Amino acid sequence: MSSAVPPPADQRFKAHAAREMAEMFDDVSGRYDFLNQLMTLGRDSAWRDAMWREVPDSARVVLDLCTGSGSSLRGLRQIGRLVIGLDVSLGMLRVAREQEGWLGWAPRLVAGDGFHLPFRDASIDCVTIAFGIRNLRPRDHALQEVGRVLRPDGRLIILEATAPSPGPFALFHKLHLLHGLPLLGRLSPDPSAYAYLGLSILEFGSGDAFSALLTTSGYRVQHRQRFLLGATHLWVATPATGEAPQTLQDARGPFPRLGNKPTLAEQRRADWRAWTVLQLAVSLAVFGVVTWAAKWFWSAESDLPIQQWQRRGVLLGLAVGWVGFAIRSIVLLLRAFGAPPRD
């Protein structure tokens, strides 16, 4: 589908609109994450998880460009890794700081312009951009600046909402962008931001032009993935050729890369699964005890010196316990082997 033509009076569509972007995102920072979940039908977390999986374990310095409220930072955190979140909006960075903290291996947050990154050449192992590249105009200039700070063997990972491709759902998708998003935007302090959001997605296009732009900007696209019938795309790219200039000594030195270190998000998911399995084991054990007690009481009740109403009460209690722990065991079993909850 061809790109939409933005309104000529909307200064947010102009080149290098850092101030306009900062003002808009400052205004919507309070409800940004909540509305994102509504607009993506709760799928944005799964899409970010796919982006996190593409980050090499050996990446020791990772830049999350256009980090916003920091939704992409938690999956990048890893012991021994420096994670930097950069955004033009101070309001968004304040939200990110509240969520991520500042101690230990917490991400370092930087207020800055995506066209003038405050990092030296070839100093970043991996750059991630989630739902932000369409706001950087002209995009080829932004990609060139990212290429400047990215190591020659580095990786660029971009997650972005895209315009509908021709197909049976294209009309519904376009109506959602043009009318559904502005309607949801009424829950925001700045409804015009969500009208801009829909138009910016249409202006960005269906993703084919951006794939070509990556190639002409000096990248090799290694992988491209569609989500939700093409509503979102993931690109994984690497610098195509050339050695970056090394004007300063690399402070990291010749030390071996970390490799195979789990991120904090992966560790939390592993801990959650282990705790669920432990609960399942306890629930099954109690279920077994209740089953044995019910069987024993059923066979011995006629010999017990208790009244009829007491027998019925014990049987009812055992039945409720048996059914309750059976249901709990089934739920925990499905949870243990299902998808982990969102962080």
N, C-alpha and C positions, 0 to 999 in steps of 0.2 A: 504494500500500500504506500502511496506517495506520502511524503511528509506534509504535515499541516502547516499552514502559513500563520505565524503568530500575530496577534494584534499589534499594529505598528506603535501604539501608545504604551505598550507594556515594556517598561525599561528592563524587566528581568530577562528578556530574550536578547538583549544587546551583548556584544562581546565584552568579556572581562567585567561582568556585572557583580563584582564581589560585594560591593556595598548593598546593592539591592537584595542579593541572596541572603546576606547577613541579617538585614532588617526583617525579611520575610520569615526566616527560620527562628529568629529571636521571638517573634510574635507567636509562633505555633509550637514552641518547644514544650510547653506544659502538657499538651495532649497528643503529641506527635506519635508516640509509640502506640497508644491506645487506638488512634484512628488508623494507623498502619495495619494493625491486626484486623480491623473491620474491613478495610479496603482489599486486603489480600486473602480474606476468608480464613485467616489464621495460618496461612501457609508460609508467611515470610520467614518464620523460624526454620522451617525445613529447607528453604532455599539458602539461607545463610549457612546452615549445616553443610550443605553440598559445597558451598564456597570454602568453608574451613577445611574440608577434606582435601582440597586441592593445594593447600599450603604445605610445602615440604617440611617434614619434621626437622630437617637440617637448617631451616631458615632461622638465623639468630637475630636478625633485625627486620621487623615487619612493620610497614607503614600502612595504616588504614586511612586512606584519603577520603575526604568528605565523610568523616566518621559520625557526624551528627550527634545523636544522643548516646552513642556508644553501643548500639545494639549488636554490632559485629565484633566488638572487642573481646567479649568473654570467651569466644571460641578460639581466639588467637593466643590467649595467654598460655604460657608454658614456662616451666622453671628453666632458667638460663636464657630466656629469649627476651629481648627488648621489643616491646610493642608500643608503637607511637600512633596516637589518634590525632589527626589534623583536620580542622574545620574552620570555616570563616566565621561561624556564628558562636559568639560567647555564650548566648543563652543555651544552645545545644550542648556546649562543652560543660556548662555547669550541671546539666542533667547527667551527662556522662560521668562526671566526677562523683556525684551522689551515688551512682550505681556501682562504680568500679573502685571507689576509694583511691588511696594514693600511697599506701605502704607496700613494702615488699616488691613483688613482681607485677604490681598494678601497672596498667598502661600509662605512659607519659602523654599528657594532652597538650597540644600546641594550637594556638590560634594563628592561622596563616592562610595565604592565598595559594590555591592549587597551581597557579601559573608562575609562582615564585617560591618554590619549596626551599625551606631553610636548611638544606642538607648538601653536603659536598657530593661531587660526582662519584658514581658507582659505590655508594655507601649503604644501599638498602638491598636486602636479599629477596624480599617479596613485597609487592604492593597490592593491596586489596581495595576495591572501590565498590560499595554496595549502594545502588540507587542514587548515584551522585554524578556519574560521568555526563549525563544529559544536561546537567546544569553548568558544565564547563564549556563555554563557547569562546573562541573556536576550539573544537575538540582536538583537532590535529596539533594545535599548540600545546594543549594540556598533555596529550600523549607524548609529545617530544620532551616536555619537562619531566614527566615520569621516567622516560627513557634515560634522561640525564642522570638521575639519582639511582637508577636500578643497576645492579651489577650485571656484567655481561652474561653470567649464568643464572640471572635472577628470573623471577616469574611475576607476571601481571595477571591478576584475577579480577574480573569485572562482572558484577551482577547488576542487571538493569531491567526495568520495566520497558516493554516494547509495544509498539502499535500493532493492531490486528493484521495478520496476513489474510489474503483471500481465502474464504472458506465459509462453512455454514454458520460459524459462530462470530464472524467478523462484525456483522451489524450489531449484535448484542454487545460485543466488546467495545465498539466505538460509542454506543449509547451510554455504556457504563462510564467511559472516560469523559464524555462531554456533559452528561447529566447526573450520573450516579455519584461521581466524586464531588462535584459542587454541592450536591445535596448533603453528603456526609460532612462536607466542609462547614456546614452551618453549626456543627458542634464545636468548631474551632473559633478562637478569637479573631482569626483572619480568614474568612471564607474564600477570599480571592486567591489565597495560596493553593487551594485545592482545585479551583478553576484553572490556575496556572499549571498544576500538576498534570491534569488531563491533557491540556494543550501541549505541554512539553513532551509527554510520551508520544503523542501523535507526531510532533515535529521531529522526534528522535527517529521514528520509523520502525519497521519490523525487524531490524537487526542486520539485514543483508548489507546495507550501505556501511554500517559500522564495522562489520567484518572486513570489508574492503579497505576502510580507513585505517584499521589496525595494520594491515599489510603495507599500505603506502606510507605509514608512519614509522616503519622500521621494526615491525613485530612479525613473528611467525605464530599464527593461530594453531595451537595444538589440539584444542578441544572446544566444542560449542555444544551447549545443552539447552533444551527448551523445557519450560515448566508451565503447567496450567494452560495447555493448548497454545503455547507461544506467547502468553501474557508477560512472561519474564524469560530472560536468556542469561546464560552464564558463559563467559569467554575465559579461556585460559591461554595465555600467550607468553612468549619469551622473546627477548631481543634477537633479531634475525642474524645479524653479523656484526663484526667489529669489536675492538677492544676499547673499553672506556679509558680515558686518560687518568693516570694515577699521579696527581700533583702533590699529594701529601702521603706521608707514611701511614699505612693501615694500622690503626691502634689495636685492632683485634689480633694482629700477629698471625703466626703460622700454626696456631693451635688447631687441633682436630675439631671438626664440627660435632655438635651434640648427637644428633641422630636418634630416632626412635624414642624420644621423650614425649609422653602423652601430654596433651594440652589439659588445662584445668577443666575445661568442659568435658573432655573424654574421661578424666579422672572422676568427675562428679557423676557421670553416667555409670561408670563402673562401680562406684560406691553405692549408687542407688540400686543397681541391679543386684549387688551382693546383699544389700539390706532386704530387698524384696524376697530373694531366695531364702534368707534366714527366717523371715516372717512366714513364708510358705512352709518351711520345715516345722516350725512351731505349730502352725495351724493344723497341719496334717497329723502331728503328734497328738494334739488335743482331740482332733476328730477321731483318731484311733482309740483314745482312752474313753471318750464318750460312747463310741460304738461298743466297746467291750463292756462298759458299765450298763448300757441299755440291754445288751444280751444277757448279762448276768442277772439283772433285776427282773427281767421278763421270765426267766426260768426259776427264780427263787422267790418271787413275790408271794406266792401262796403259803410259803413257810415263814414269812416274816410277820412279827406281831404288831402290825400296823393296821389302821382302819382303811376303809375303802377310799375315802376322800384323800387320804394321804398317799395311797397307791397312785391315784389318778394325778395328783400334783407332781409326784416324782416322775411319772411317765411323761407328763406334759413338759416338765423341765428338761428331761433328757431328749425328748423329740425336738424341742426348740433349739437346744444346744447342737444336736446332730445336724439339723437343717442349716443352722447358722454357720457352723464351721465348715460344712460342705460347700456352701455358697462362697464363703470367704476363701477357701482353698482354691476353688475354681477361678475366682477373680485374681488371686495372687499368681496362679499359674499362667493365666493369660497375660498378666502384667509383666511377669518375669521374662517371657519370651516375645513380648511385643515391643513397640517403639517406646523409648524413654520419654518422660515428660519434658516440656520445654523448660529451659533454664530460667 
